[in-house]
Amino acid sequence: MQHNISTMAINKDAYSRYLVLDELFQTRRDLTTTSLTIEVNKRLDEDKAVTQRQIQKDINDMMCKPFEAPIQTKGWYRYYTDSSYSILNIELSGEERRLLYEVLSSLGQFDGLEHFELLKRYTIGLHLEERPQVFSFTNAPYLQNSNLIGLLFDIISNQQVIWVKYHPYNKKMVNHLLHPYLLKQYNSRWYLIGGIDSDGFIVNFPLDRIEDIKVEPKVKYKPCNEDLSLRFKDIVGVTLTKGEEFQYVTLWADDKTFPYLETKHIVRFQENVTGEEEIFLRKQYPDLQGGHFIRLYTLDNFELRRELCSNFGGILVLSPKTLQDEIFKEIDDMHRKYIKLRS
């Protein structure tokens, strides 16, 4: 039997219950909805116990796509009419096989994910045809501690609190009790993002500066109350400066640089300045011929300044003045060093 695995969205907890029910339906024919509920709860964590009503819904869901499980009701009892059936034996279409192979091969590119070495075995076991790589991610295997990615992946997935022994550049070693939320890659480097236990402030630790990680089972994990992936779309890089507020940044980009910025935004909130405001800026900066004015809404951090400077003279910061002053100082220092080098 062939199924389309795109009909019903399934979360991890529901799938865990389906697996238990699947095993029970295969091996026993003397279970009612009540006894199925008891058996499922025996095998789940205490904090994930479910009601009989939920089990009935799970059974109904299993009988629908993508599983279409052959569950029979006889009196009060539930069981599979085909004892050889399992939700783990769903046949994949050619398109689904190609998609699954790309997902598995893409995950396999990340060094340090030790348990993902099993992906090759899954690929073979599912008889997935080996194909040329379609996706290629930036990876720097020579970075120190890249092997921590696999460990931290499991820790975050299991929602465990950890002690992080961290060695900042040119500073003493520090220990932080951390609620880890996210592994993020930026500029070919991996960072652990999490909330400090004492105040919840979001911090980042480059993996190559982490000296040790220890799980702290006595502290209850505090989930993040926001989508961090969205927060990091609003800033450049991974640095969230404590006490720093988001602000509007007005830029001028020359005609050569502007098309690049139009197709690859610096941050999520980026808009072109037009109309009367553009006319006003043209009058205020008459020496800026051509080009376009752009406005960002973001956080002033080190990565933003580096991004703006990386475009050389193709981007000029007009406001806020504090950011303009900082970049001018960096450029002036660089200029003096080159003058000295060339003299």
C-alpha positions as CSV (number, residue, x, y, z in Angstrom):
1,M,0.0,0.0,0.0
2,Q,1.4,3.5,-0.9
3,H,0.6,6.6,1.1
4,N,1.2,10.3,0.7
5,I,3.0,11.5,3.8
6,S,1.8,15.1,3.6
7,T,-1.8,14.9,4.7
8,M,-1.6,15.2,8.5
9,A,0.8,17.2,10.6
10,I,2.2,15.0,13.4
11,N,4.0,16.3,16.5
12,K,6.6,14.4,18.4
13,D,4.4,13.5,21.4
14,A,1.6,12.2,19.2
15,Y,4.0,10.1,17.2
16,S,5.4,8.6,20.4
17,R,1.9,7.5,21.3
18,Y,1.3,6.1,17.8
19,L,4.4,3.9,18.1
20,V,3.1,2.5,21.4
21,L,-0.4,1.9,20.0
22,D,1.2,0.4,16.8
23,E,3.1,-2.2,18.9
24,L,0.0,-3.0,21.0
25,F,-2.3,-3.5,18.0
26,Q,0.3,-5.8,16.5
27,T,0.7,-8.1,19.5
28,R,-2.6,-8.1,21.3
29,R,-6.3,-8.3,20.6
30,D,-7.7,-8.1,24.1
31,L,-7.3,-4.3,24.7
32,T,-10.1,-1.8,25.0
33,T,-9.7,2.0,24.7
34,T,-9.5,2.1,28.5
35,S,-6.8,-0.6,28.7
36,L,-4.9,1.0,25.7
37,T,-4.9,4.3,27.6
38,I,-3.4,2.6,30.7
39,E,-0.7,0.8,28.6
40,V,0.3,3.9,26.7
41,N,0.6,5.9,29.9
42,K,2.8,3.2,31.5
43,R,5.3,3.8,28.7
44,L,5.2,7.6,28.6
45,D,6.9,10.1,31.0
46,E,4.6,11.1,33.9
47,D,4.3,14.7,32.6
48,K,3.0,13.4,29.2
49,A,0.2,11.2,30.5
50,V,-2.9,11.4,28.4
51,T,-6.7,10.8,28.8
52,Q,-8.8,8.1,27.2
53,R,-10.4,10.7,25.0
54,Q,-6.9,11.6,23.6
55,I,-6.2,7.9,22.9
56,Q,-9.5,7.6,21.0
57,K,-8.5,10.6,18.9
58,D,-5.1,9.0,18.3
59,I,-6.8,5.9,17.1
60,N,-9.0,7.9,14.7
61,D,-5.9,9.8,13.4
62,M,-4.0,6.5,12.8
63,M,-6.9,5.3,10.7
64,C,-6.6,8.4,8.4
65,K,-3.8,9.4,6.1
66,P,-0.9,9.1,6.0
67,F,-1.1,5.8,8.0
68,E,-4.6,4.4,7.1
69,A,-4.0,1.8,9.8
70,P,-6.4,-1.3,9.5
71,I,-7.8,-1.0,13.0
72,Q,-10.8,-3.2,13.7
73,T,-13.3,-2.8,16.5
74,K,-14.9,-6.0,17.8
75,G,-17.2,-5.3,20.8
76,W,-15.0,-3.2,23.1
77,Y,-11.7,-4.4,21.7
78,R,-9.4,-2.8,19.2
79,Y,-6.7,-4.5,17.0
80,Y,-5.1,-4.7,13.6
81,T,-6.9,-6.9,11.1
82,D,-3.6,-7.3,9.4
83,S,-1.0,-8.4,12.0
84,S,1.9,-7.7,9.6
85,Y,0.9,-4.0,9.3
86,S,3.0,-1.3,11.1
87,I,3.0,2.4,10.7
88,L,6.8,2.0,10.3
89,N,6.3,0.1,7.0
90,I,4.8,3.0,5.0
91,E,5.9,2.7,1.4
92,L,7.4,5.9,0.0
93,S,6.7,7.3,-3.5
94,G,9.6,8.2,-5.8
95,E,9.2,11.9,-5.0
96,E,9.1,11.2,-1.3
97,R,12.3,9.0,-1.6
98,R,14.1,11.8,-3.4
99,L,13.1,14.4,-0.8
100,L,14.0,12.2,2.1
101,Y,17.4,11.4,0.6
102,E,18.1,15.2,0.3
103,V,17.1,15.8,3.9
104,L,19.3,12.9,5.2
105,S,22.3,13.9,3.1
106,S,22.0,17.6,4.1
107,L,21.9,16.7,7.8
108,G,24.9,14.5,7.3
109,Q,27.1,17.5,6.2
110,F,27.3,18.8,9.8
111,D,30.4,17.5,11.6
112,G,30.0,16.7,15.2
113,L,26.5,15.1,14.9
114,E,27.7,11.7,16.0
115,H,24.3,10.0,16.1
116,F,23.6,11.2,12.6
117,E,26.2,8.7,11.4
118,L,23.2,6.4,11.5
119,L,21.8,8.4,8.5
120,K,23.8,6.3,6.1
121,R,22.3,3.2,7.5
122,Y,18.8,4.6,7.3
123,T,19.5,5.6,3.7
124,I,20.5,2.0,2.9
125,G,17.7,0.5,4.9
126,L,15.1,2.6,3.2
127,H,16.6,1.7,-0.2
128,L,17.1,5.3,-1.1
129,E,18.9,5.9,-4.3
130,E,22.2,7.8,-3.9
131,R,22.1,11.0,-5.8
132,P,24.5,14.0,-6.4
133,Q,24.4,16.6,-3.5
134,V,21.9,19.4,-4.2
135,F,22.4,21.5,-1.0
136,S,25.8,22.6,0.3
137,F,26.1,24.4,3.6
138,T,29.0,26.5,4.8
139,N,31.0,24.3,7.1
140,A,34.4,24.8,8.9
141,P,35.4,21.4,10.3
142,Y,38.8,22.8,11.4
143,L,37.1,24.9,14.1
144,Q,37.8,23.8,17.6
145,N,35.0,22.0,19.5
146,S,32.8,21.4,16.4
147,N,32.2,17.9,17.9
148,L,30.1,19.7,20.6
149,I,27.3,20.2,18.0
150,G,26.0,16.7,18.4
151,L,26.0,16.8,22.2
152,L,24.3,20.2,22.3
153,F,21.7,19.1,19.8
154,D,20.7,16.3,22.2
155,I,20.8,18.6,25.2
156,I,18.5,21.2,23.6
157,S,16.2,18.5,22.3
158,N,15.8,17.0,25.8
159,Q,15.4,20.5,27.4
160,Q,18.3,20.1,29.9
161,V,19.9,22.9,31.9
162,I,23.7,23.0,31.7
163,W,26.8,24.6,33.2
164,V,28.9,26.2,30.5
165,K,32.6,26.8,31.3
166,Y,33.5,29.5,28.9
167,H,36.8,31.3,28.2
168,P,36.3,34.7,26.6
169,Y,39.1,36.3,24.6
170,N,41.7,37.9,26.9
171,K,39.6,37.3,30.0
172,K,39.3,34.9,32.8
173,M,37.3,31.7,32.6
174,V,33.7,32.0,33.7
175,N,30.9,29.5,34.5
176,H,27.3,30.1,33.5
177,L,24.1,28.2,34.4
178,L,22.3,28.2,31.1
179,H,19.0,27.2,29.6
180,P,20.1,26.3,26.0
181,Y,17.7,27.1,23.1
182,L,19.4,27.3,19.8
183,L,22.5,26.3,17.8
184,K,23.2,29.0,15.2
185,Q,25.8,29.3,12.5
186,Y,27.1,32.7,11.6
187,N,30.1,33.6,9.4
188,S,31.2,29.9,9.3
189,R,31.2,29.6,13.1
190,W,28.8,27.8,15.4
191,Y,27.3,29.5,18.5
192,L,25.2,28.2,21.4
193,I,22.3,30.5,22.2
194,G,20.6,30.3,25.6
195,G,19.1,32.2,28.5
196,I,21.1,32.8,31.7
197,D,19.4,31.1,34.7
198,S,19.5,34.1,37.0
199,D,17.8,36.7,34.7
200,G,16.9,35.0,31.5
201,F,19.0,37.3,29.4
202,I,19.9,35.8,26.0
203,V,23.6,35.2,25.4
204,N,25.8,33.5,22.9
205,F,28.8,31.3,23.3
206,P,31.1,30.5,20.3
207,L,31.7,26.7,20.5
208,D,35.4,27.1,20.1
209,R,35.6,29.1,23.3
210,I,33.7,26.6,25.4
211,E,35.9,24.6,27.8
212,D,33.4,22.2,29.3
213,I,29.6,21.4,29.5
214,K,27.9,19.6,32.3
215,V,24.2,18.9,32.6
216,E,22.5,20.2,35.8
217,P,19.6,17.9,36.6
218,K,18.5,19.7,39.7
219,V,17.4,22.8,37.9
220,K,14.1,22.8,35.9
221,Y,14.4,23.9,32.3
222,K,12.8,27.2,31.4
223,P,11.6,27.2,27.7
224,C,12.2,30.4,25.8
225,N,9.0,32.5,25.5
226,E,9.7,33.8,22.0
227,D,10.8,32.5,18.6
228,L,14.6,33.2,18.7
229,S,14.9,32.4,15.0
230,L,12.8,35.6,14.3
231,R,14.8,37.7,16.8
232,F,18.0,36.8,15.0
233,K,16.5,37.8,11.7
234,D,16.2,41.3,13.1
235,I,19.9,41.7,13.9
236,V,23.2,41.0,12.1
237,G,25.1,38.1,13.7
238,V,24.5,36.7,17.2
239,T,25.3,39.6,19.6
240,L,22.4,40.9,21.7
241,T,23.9,43.7,23.7
242,K,22.3,44.0,27.2
243,G,20.3,47.2,27.6
244,E,20.7,48.2,23.9
245,E,17.4,49.0,22.2
246,F,16.5,48.6,18.6
247,Q,16.7,51.7,16.5
248,Y,16.3,53.0,12.9
249,V,19.5,53.2,10.8
250,T,19.5,55.3,7.7
251,L,22.0,54.4,5.0
252,W,23.0,55.6,1.5
253,A,24.0,52.9,-1.0
254,D,25.6,53.7,-4.3
255,D,24.3,52.4,-7.6
256,K,26.7,49.5,-7.7
257,T,25.9,48.2,-4.1
258,F,22.1,48.9,-4.1
259,P,21.0,46.0,-6.3
260,Y,22.9,43.6,-4.0
261,L,21.1,45.0,-0.9
262,E,17.7,44.8,-2.6
263,T,18.1,41.0,-3.1
264,K,19.9,40.2,0.1
265,H,18.6,42.4,3.0
266,I,21.0,43.2,5.8
267,V,18.1,42.5,8.4
268,R,14.5,41.5,8.1
269,F,13.2,45.1,8.4
270,Q,14.7,47.0,5.5
271,E,12.9,49.5,3.3
272,N,13.8,51.9,0.6
273,V,13.3,55.6,1.4
274,T,11.1,57.3,-1.2
275,G,8.8,60.2,-1.7
276,E,9.1,63.5,0.3
277,E,11.6,61.9,2.7
278,E,14.0,61.0,-0.1
279,I,13.7,64.6,-1.5
280,F,14.6,65.9,2.0
281,L,17.6,63.6,2.2
282,R,18.8,64.6,-1.3
283,K,18.8,68.3,-0.2
284,Q,20.5,67.4,3.1
285,Y,23.3,65.5,1.4
286,P,23.8,67.1,-2.0
287,D,27.2,65.5,-2.4
288,L,25.6,62.0,-2.6
289,Q,24.9,61.7,-6.3
290,G,22.7,58.9,-7.5
291,G,22.3,55.8,-5.3
292,H,19.5,55.1,-3.0
293,F,18.5,55.7,0.7
294,I,17.7,52.7,2.8
295,R,16.3,52.4,6.4
296,L,16.9,49.5,8.7
297,Y,15.4,48.7,12.1
298,T,17.9,46.7,14.1
299,L,20.4,46.6,16.9
300,D,23.7,48.4,16.9
301,N,26.3,45.6,17.5
302,F,29.7,44.7,16.4
303,E,28.5,42.4,13.5
304,L,26.3,45.3,12.1
305,R,29.3,47.6,12.0
306,R,31.5,45.0,10.3
307,E,28.8,44.3,7.7
308,L,28.5,48.0,6.9
309,C,32.3,48.4,6.7
310,S,32.6,45.4,4.5
311,N,31.0,47.3,1.6
312,F,33.8,49.8,1.6
313,G,32.4,53.2,0.3
314,G,29.4,51.5,-1.3
315,I,27.4,52.2,1.9
316,L,27.5,55.3,4.1
317,V,25.7,55.6,7.5
318,L,23.7,58.8,7.8
319,S,22.1,58.2,11.1
320,P,22.1,57.6,14.0
321,K,25.2,59.8,14.6
322,T,26.6,57.5,17.3
323,L,26.8,54.7,14.8
324,Q,28.3,57.0,12.1
325,D,30.9,58.2,14.6
326,E,31.9,54.7,15.5
327,I,32.4,53.6,11.9
328,F,34.2,56.8,11.1
329,K,36.6,56.1,14.0
330,E,37.3,52.6,12.7
331,I,37.9,53.9,9.2
332,D,40.1,56.7,10.4
333,D,42.2,54.3,12.6
334,M,42.6,51.9,9.6
335,H,43.6,54.8,7.3
336,R,46.3,56.0,9.8
337,K,47.7,52.4,10.0
338,Y,47.9,52.1,6.2
339,I,49.5,55.5,5.9
340,K,52.1,54.5,8.5
341,L,52.6,51.1,6.8
342,R,53.1,52.8,3.4
343,S,55.4,55.6,4.5
